[in-house]
Amino acid sequence: METKDTTMSMLRMDKGENEGQRDKGRQDAGGEEEGTQQENGRLMLADGLAERGPKSLTSSSGQQVSNGFTTSTPQSPKEGPGTAACAVGTTTGPGGGTGSSVPLGGLRTLVVQQTSLDRPRETWSKKMDFLLSVIGYAVDLGNVWRFPYICYQNGGGAFLLPYLLMAVFGGVPLFYMELALGQFHRSGCISIWKHICPIFKGIGFAICIIALYIAFYYNTIMAWALYYLISSFHPTLPWTTCTNSWNTANCNRYMSSDHNVSWSNSSTSPAEEFYTRQVLQVHLSPGLHQLGSVSWQLALCLLFIFTIVYFSIWKGVKTSGKVVWVTATFPYLVLLVLLIRGATLPGAWRGVVFYLKPDWEKLLSTTVWIDAAAQIFFSLGPGFGVLLAFASYNPFHNNCYKDALVTSSVNCLTSFLSGFVIFTVLGYMAEMRQQSVDAVAKDAGPSLLFIIYAEAIANMPAATFFAIIFFLMIIMLGLDSTFAGLEGVITAMLDEFPHVLAKRREWFVFGLVCVCYLGALSTLTYGGAFVVKLFEEYATGPAVITVVLLEVIAVSWFYGTNRFCNDVQLMLGFAPGCFWRVCWVAICPCFLLFIIISFLAFPPEVRLFHYQYPPWTTVLGYCIGVSSFICVPAYMVYHLLNAKGTFKQRLLKSITPEPSSDNHRDFIVTNAV
């Protein structure tokens, strides 16, 4: 029997009452039963309740678990002090003792389940919908371009050691914690804090602002991929020739058959010029100080992307849970096809050796450990409110522990597999250009996909087919991450303002998508690529890591690890072990603090193509990052100022969780003959 969304009260009848009183009690109970059935359609005997309910459910008077699930056994006015209280799932004998069986005609326990009058919370249609949504969220574009680049840059195979250590002691515990929190409290990233530590509610607002910043630039990358996808239907792929209107004199069409063409340092490939001069048109903007006008082609592509996003999430997880069956599984099919094709190319072994050859000396460098920590954190994606939102639609007793291990393992293995897909092709490019793999793989980020990989695809047989499925894969990888990011915001706002937004979800989602599209217009200008890079480096990274650090501190130190573990035990039937407790209390905060300090100590040198970002852009980037994080201290001040009582009373109240009894069903347990 479900126990979420319930409060519990027990009404008992005195066995010593006369027959008339018992008849009257029977009639009252029958009337209550009939009324309850009419209102809620639920009436059940308590026989067998214990085996269906949570193992830890008891009826001790006034007992309360940390989510506000209360049990009480109020005595009737005529009840004598010697009469024992009735336990849920048991029967009361003549002497007031409890037993598992009762003779025919003895006292039986009726349980009337009175559901809340509020709208029931939406749930996933299938367990697989949830798993695919989480995998689709965690496996994004960063798995394809960022992990392979960071891996070879930091010692190849040797990098896997710090990566796995950071995953086991930092990433997976955070992932597990967010899934458990969301599933237990069944709330989004804003309203959940009143049940954990009310003064930290600003974390939820900060997460929503960060999600908006991500939506401003992340979907633009999909618009680029859509432009490539449309261009792939031309008879000749436009990034294979140097005779187009956008090409320059430095363009060299260096195909595997062109033995008479020499490649120099000043040479540019047709793929590079198509990306920079036709898709981005970045040559028309001198820098961030003069972005230029909006590219109408990209504006239409982004409009199409957001249209897909809207109609995928407007109805909730019922619709998005179906869409991810395509968007989350199709990339794996394409990765497998590209891996097989890449492994058969000449020179592929050079790329694989370069990818995995261990350089153990690099493990002594702090940079390697910083990159490993940052990569696993941004890959799994705790702190964006998505895991809280997705888990909140799960059944209360869903095994989120197993889900956390499965989805995080799939994510890490996908990153590793993507490395082979990328580096077999880079080895082929190096063989074709007669250069080292290092020289070919100098570009990271989107350039790795839109220049190097696009050019390699153009040189393959059946180039059009591989181009279409590759850029479809890029769009799919981005789409389910966008679904997840916006669903985190939608769930948070609907849970925080249910009376205003619950029945207007479609209009709210429409307004949110419009805001995201308007916010993304700056990334569609001729200098839009510079804006994307600025957002990627400064607007989201440091802010979200700081937010997650505060989240772990609030849960582990203020809410309490013991209380949190009791919540998990109530859901799963077993409590997290010592390993998880130590990670949440000590290791995860140190893990996050390590990333924050390293970022502040070694700020990234931002550069894109030939544009070196001036110092004022660093200040601008930090301002954008702080604009989201400022919600946390601002709400703390607001909360303390609006609370009543002395400062000590206000502070105590602000760190005391509120019971979430509103969300639980009422069980009325009645004794009757």
N, C-alpha and C positions, 0 to 999 in steps of 0.2 A: 504494500500500500504506500502510496506516495506520502511523504511527510513535508515536502516543501509547500509553501503558501498556506500554512495551517497554524492555528492556535488550538490549544486543547483545554477543555473544561469537562469535569466529570460531575454528574448529578447522580445521587444514589437514593434508593428507597429503603426505608427501615424494614428489615425482615419481621420485626416484632409487631408491625401494624396489623390491625384486624382485616378481615376479608374484604369489608366494604372499602377500606382505605386502599387495599391492594387493587381492587377492581377499579377504583377511581384513578389510582396511579397507572393502571394498565391503559385506561381510556386516555389519560393525559399523554402517556408515552405514545399511544397509537395516534393521537391527534398530532403530536409533535412529529411522529414518523411520517404521517400523511402530508403534513405541511412541508416537511423537509424534502420528501420525495417530489412534491410538486415544484419546489423551488430549485432543488439541486439534482434530483434524480439519483441520490445515493443513500442507501441504508444497508448496513451490513451487520451480521453477528460478529462478535469478537472472537468466536472460535476460529483459530488459525490466524489471527491478526499478528501474533508475535512472529510467526515464521515468515510473514510477508513484509512486516515493517522492519525498521532498522534495529539491529541487534542491541544497540545501546539505549533504546527507548524505555524509559521507566516511568513510574507514576508517583515518584516521591513528591511530596507536597512542596510546591514552589520551585521545583527543579527547573533550571533554565540553561539551555546550551547557548553558545555564543551568538548564534544568529537570531536569538529571540524566540526560539521554539520552546514554549512554556508548557508545563504540565502541572495541573493542580487538582486537588480532590476536595472541593468545598463540601462541608457537612450540611445536611438538611437541619432545620431548626429542631426537629424531633429526635435527631440522632443522638444516641447515648455515647458517652466517652469510651465505652468498652468496645464499640463496633469498629472493626478494622476497615481501612480504606480499600476500595476495589482497584486492582491493578488491571491495566489494559491487557486484554488477551487472556485473562484468567477468569475463574468463576469463584464466587464467594459462598462458602458453606455456612451452615447454621451457626457455627461458633465464631464466625468472622474470619476464619482462616481462608487461605487461597489454595486452589487446587486446579489441576489441568482438566479435570472432568467433573461432571455434576450429574446426579441421578435425575431421571425424568421427573419433572415437576419441581425440581430444585430451582434455585435462583440462577438466572442466566444474565449475561452481560450484553446489552445491546449497544452498538456503536453507531451513532448517527453522524455521518460525515457531511458537514455543512460547508459548502464551497463559498469562496469569496464572490461578491457581486461584481468585482472588477473584471475587466477583460482578461481571459486566461493568456498566459505568456505563450508566444509562438514557440514551436519546437521544430527540430529538423525532421524531415520526412523519413530519412534513413540515417543510420549511423555513418554510412559511407559518405553521405553528403557533407557531414561535419569533417571527416578525415580529409576528404579531397579539398575542402575549402581551406583548411589549415595548411595542407601541403602546398596548395596553389598560392597561398599568401606567403609562406616561408620561402618557397622556390621562386625566385624572381630573376630579373635581368642581372642582378649582382652575382648570382651563382654562375652565370655563363661568362661574364667578362671580368669580374673582379677577382674571384678566387683563383682562376688559372694564372692571372698576371701576378698576384701577390705571392702565389706559391713559387713560381720560378724565380721571382725577384728576391725571395728570402730563403734560398737554399734548397729549392726543389723538394725532393723527398724528405729532407731533414725538417722542412716546415710542418710536415704532418704531425710531428711529435708535439710542439707547442699548440698546434691547432686542436688536437684531440684533448690535450690537458685542459685547455681553456673551455672546450665544449663540455667536458665532464664536470668540472668544478665551477663553471660560471654560467654558460649558456643554457644547458639543460635544466639545472635547478630553477633558474628564473622562468624558463618556459613552463615547467611543471607548476610552479607557484601561481602563475597567472591563470592557467587553465583551472586549477583548483579553486582559486578565489572567485572567478567568474561563474563557475558551476554551482558553488555553494550559495553565494549571495544573489545570484540571478539578476545582476544589475550591470549597467554600463559603467564606463570609467569615471563618470561624475558622481552618480548617486550611490555608488558602492562605498564611498568613503564615509558616509554617515554610519555605516555598520562596521567600519574598521577603525578610523581615527578622523573624526569630523574636521579637525583643523587642517588636514592635508587635502581637503576637497579641491583646492586650487590645482592639484596635480591633474585632475580630470579635465579642467578647462585648458591647461597647458597642452595636454595630449591632443585635444581637438584642434587647437591652433596649429600645432606641428603637423597634424594630418592634412590640414588645409594647405600648408606650405608645400608639403610633398605632392599634393594633387596639382598644385600650380605648375610644377616642372616635370613630374614623372610621366604624365600622360603625353607631354610634348614628344618624348622619346618614341612613344607608340605612333604619334603622328608622323614622325620621320620614317618609321618602319612601314607605315601604310603608304606613304609616298613611294618608297622603294617597291612595295608590293604591286602597286598600280603600274609602276614603270616596268616591272618584270614581264608584263603582258605584251610588250613591244616585240616585234619580230627579232630585233637585235637588242640585247641588254644595253641600255644607254651608257653604262659605266665601263664599257669595253672599248670604246673608240675615242679618238682624239680629234674628231672632225666636227664636233658639236659647237654650238655658238658660245658655250661657256668655257671651252678649253683654251689653254694658253700655249705659248711656244715651248714651255718646259714639259709639256705632256708627252710621255713616252708609253706607247702601247707595247708593253713588254710581255708578250705571250710566250708560251713554251716553244712555239714554232719559230719565233722571231730571233734567230741566232745572230743576225746582223745588227741588232739594236743593243747598244751598251747602256748600262744603268749607272748614273752618276749621283753624287750627293744632292745636286740641284734638280734632279729629275723628279717629276710628280706623276703618279699613275693616273689613268683616266678615272679610276674609282675614287681617288682622293679629290680630284677636281669636281667630280659629280656631287660628292658629299658636301664639300665646302662652298662651291661656287653656284651649284644649281639647287640643291635641297636647302642648305642653310643660308646661302648667299651672304656669308659672313664677310666677304671681301668688300661689301658695301657699307660696312660699319667699322669705324676706327676703334671702337671700344665701348665700355659701359657708359661713358659720358655722352655717347651719341648712338643710340640703338637703331635709329632709322625707322622706316615704316613697317607695317605688318605684312607678312607674306600671305597673300590671299589663298594660295594653294595649301599651305600648312594650316591656315585657319579653317578651311573646309575639311581637311583631314582630321583635325582635332574635334571639330563639330560632330563628325561621324563617329569618332571614338567615344565621345561623351554620350551620344545617342544610344550606342550599344550599352554603355555603363548604366544609363538611366533605366532602360527597359529590362536590365538584368537584376537590378536591386530595388526597384520601386515597390515591389510587393513583399519584400523581406526575404528571409532565408529559404522560404519555400521555393522561390524562383531562382535565386542565386545558387542554391544548393543543386539545382538541376543544370545550370549553365556550366558549373565547374567540372561536371563530368566530361565536358569537351575541353575547356580551357586548361584544366589541370593534367589531363591525360595525353592530349595531343602533343605537347612539347616532348614527352618521353619517347613517343613514337618517332618524332623527327630527330631527336638526339641519337637514337639507335640507328636510324638510317644514315645520318651524317657520320656517325662513328665507323660504321662498316665501310662507307665510301671513303672516308679519310684514311682508314688503315690500308686501303688498296692503292693509295697514291704514291708515286715515287718520292722518296725523301721523308716519308712520314715517320720513320724510326728516329730521324734526327730530332724532330720535335718532341717525341716521347722521351728520349734520353735527356734532352734539355729540361723537360718538365719535371722529371723525377730524379735526376742525378743528385744525390745528397751532398750538400756542402755543410758538414757538421760544424765548421768553424763559425758559421753565421749564427749558430745558436747562442753564442756568447754576446751577440749584439742585442741591445735592448729593443731596437726597432722591430726585430723579428717577433718578439713577444707582444709588443704593442699591436702590430698588424694582425697577429693571430687572435688577440682578444677582441679587437674591433671587428674583424671579419666574422667571427662566430656570433657576436652580438647582433650585428646588423643583418646577418643571414637568418637567424632564428626569429628575430623581430619582437622580443618582449618590450613593453613600454609604449607601444603605439595604440593601445586600447583594443586591438583587434582580437587578441586571444581572450580577453575578458568578455568581449561581446559574443564571440562565437560560442564559448563555453557556457554562457548564460542561457543558451537555447537548448542545452543538453538535458536529458533526464537527470534527476537529482542523484541517482545511484550509478550513473555512467562511470566506467573505470577510466578516469582522466589520467591516471598514472601510466597505464599502458599506452594511452593515446600520446602522451608526451614523449615517451621513449620511441614509439614507432615513427611519429612524424618528424622528430628531430633527427633520427637516424636516416630517414629517407632524404631529408634536406642535405645532410653532410655528404651522403653517398652521391647525391645528384651533383654537388659541387665538384667532387672528385671525378665523376664521369665526364662532366663538362670540360675538365682540363684536357682529357684525351681528345675530345671532339675538336677543341680549339687548336691544340698543339700538333696534332697530326697534319692539319692544314697549314700551320705555320712552318712546319718542317718541309712541306711540299713547296711553299712559297720561297723558302730559303734555297732549296735545291734549284728551283726555276731561275731565281735571280743570281745564283752563285754567290750568296752572301751567308753570313752566320745567322742562326736563328735569333740571336740577341738583337741584331740590326733590324730584322724584320718585325720583331715583337716590341719595338720601342714605344708603340702607342698603347695606352690603356683606356678603359672606359668605352664609351660608345664608338670611338674611332676603331677599336679592335673589331667590332662587328660590322660597322658600316663601310669601312675602307678595306682592311686586310681580308676579312672573311668574304666580303662581297666580291672582291677581286678574285679570290681563290675559287669561289663558286663559278664565276664567269669563265674560268679556264677549264672547268670540268665538262665532260660530255653530258648532255641533257641539262645544260646550265639553267635553262628557263624553269624546268621542274624543280631543281634544287633551290633556286632563288625564291620561288613561290612558297615552298614549304618552310624555308628558313625564316623568311620575314613574317609568315603566318605564325611561326613559333614565337618570334619576338613579341608579336602583338598579344598572343595568348598568355605568355609569361607575364606581361605587364597588366593585362586585363584583370586576372583574378587577384593580383595584388591591389589593384585599384578598387575592385569590389570590396575587398577586405578592409582597406583603409577607410573608405567612406562608410561602410557598415559600422565600423567602430564609432564614428561620429554620430551616425543616425541613431544607433542603439543608446548611446550616452544621452543624447538630447531627448529622445522619446521617453526614457526612463526618468529623466530629471523633470520634464514638463509633460507628464502623461495626459493631463486633462486638456491641454491645449493642442498637442501634436498627435496623440494616439490615433485619432480618427482622420487625421489629415496627413498621413505618412506620404502619400503620393505627391502632394503639393510641397511638403517640406523637402523631399528628395529632389524634386524639380528645382526648387530654389537653391538647394545646396549645389547641384550640378551647374546651375547658371553662374553661381559665385565662383566656382572652380574654373569655369571656362573663361570668365572675365579676368580672373586673377592670372590665368595662363597666357593672356594676350602679350605680355611683355616678353615671353619666351618664344613668341612666334615672329618677332621682329627680325631684321637682318642681323642684329647683334644678340639674338635670343640665346644662342649657344653659350655666350658669356654669362647670361643670367642663370641658365640651367646649372652651369659649373659653380657659380656663386652660392646658389641655394643648396646644391649638393654638399659643398664643403663646409658651409657655416650655419645655414639656417636650421638644419635638422640634427646633425650629428651630436655636437656637444650638448645641446638642449635636451635631447631625448635621453642621453646617458645620465645626465644630472637628474632628470625626472625619475628614471628607474632607480637610481641610487636612493632617492628620497622614498620611493615606493617600498623598496626592500627594508629600509630603516623603519618605516611606519608599520609594516606588517610584522617584522621580526622583533622589534624592540618596544613599540608602543602597543600594538594589538597583542603581541606575545606569541612566541613560537609554540608554546604549549597549547594555547587556545586555538591557534591555527591548525595544529596537528589533531586536536580533538574534532575540529570541523571536518577534516579529511577523513578521520575514522568514522564519523557519523555517516559520511557519504559512501565510503568504500568498504567499511568493515575492518580496515586495518589502518594503523597510524604510520606516518613516514618514519623511517629509521634514523639512527644517529647521523648517518652521512648527510642526509637532506637537512637535518636541523643545523648541523655545523655549517653547511654551505650557506643556508639562509641567514644565519646569525653573523657569521664572520667572513667566510670566503667570498661570497657574492659582493658584499659591500667593498671589500678590498679590491676585488676584480674590477669593479666599476670605477672606484677611486683611482686605480692605476691608469685606466684609459683616460680619465678626465685630466689628471696631472700631466700625463704624457702629451696630451693634445695642447695643453696650455704651455708646457715647457718647449715643445717642438711644433709650433704652428705650421700648418702645411704651406708650402710655397705654391701658390696657385698660378697655373700657366695653362693656356689653351692655344694650340697651334702656335702662331708667332706672337701672340698677345700676352705680355707680362702684366698681371693685375697690379695696378698702382696701390700704394699704402692706404689711400682713403677707402678702397673697396674692402680692405680687411676690417676697418672700423664699421663700415656699412654691414658687412656680414655678421659681425658680432652683435650689432644692434638688432638685426632681424632675429638672431638666435635668442637674445635676451627678451625680445618682445613677447615670446611665448612663455618663457620660464618665469617672467615677472608675475604671472598669475598666481604662482605658489605663495610668495611672501605677501602679495596684495590681499589674497583671500584670508591668510592668517590674521592680518591686521583687521580686516573687515569682520571676521568671525568674532574676534576678541572684543571689538568695540560694540558689537550688537548683542553680545551675551549679557546676562544680568548677574548681579552679585559682585562680590569683591574680586580683585584680580586673580586671587588664588582659586576662587570658586569658578571663575570663567575659564581659567587655564585647565582646571581639573575636568570641567564639563567638556571642553573642546577636545580632550584626548580620550574621552569615554565613549565607547561605541554605543550607538542607539540600537535597541532591539528591532529586528525586521519582522515583527509579528504581523504586519499588514499583509505580508505575502504568503501567509500560511493558511491552510484549511483548518476549520474548527471541527474537533471531534467531541461529540457529546456522548458520554458513556453513561448508560442508565442500567440500573439493576432492576430486573423484573422477574416475577415467578413464571 
